[in-house]
């Protein structure tokens, strides 16, 4: 490893918690290994909680940040999927994510926003209101955006768990390959 240690916090739901894979095979763990392979001394803190909505995440944001031994260089956010699956109003999802981003901006912490898309089973109206949330917030907050980061799960049935929502180990590998450069680019210069 060259350069300083780079603290990164993953803040989100089951897609970060790695509910269907072994602890060392979840997205945060594998992304840390991929960043280290690129020579970045990443130290990942995984604050993913299965089943969490944006409202629940907002309530635990400050305690999560305050529990870090070092201020993170960047927070990677994966939230909104559970809100969407519960049919919560897109305007509520956007408002909660906006409040989260406000806190991170106040603390001068970089952000990588992992975008979600509305499930095809939802109405076209819901998708119309939900899908623009992430690019809009990324523009407003100058956050790095990874458009629909779950795209690698569409590569085949061996990439997605039987619940048809969460990645298998192979799916995690695809997500890491698709996002490692975006996360590395979001780290502030030191």
ABEGO torsion letter per residue (X at the ends): XBEBBBBBBBBEBAAAAGAABBAAABAAAAAAAAAAAAGBBBBBBBABBBGBBAAAAAAAAAAAAAABABBBABBBBBBGAAAAAAGBBAAAAAAAAAAAAAAAAAAGBBBBBBBBBBBAABBAAAAAAAAAAAAAAAAAAGBBBBBGAAAAAAAEAAABBAAGABBBAAAAAAAAAAAAAAAAAABBBX
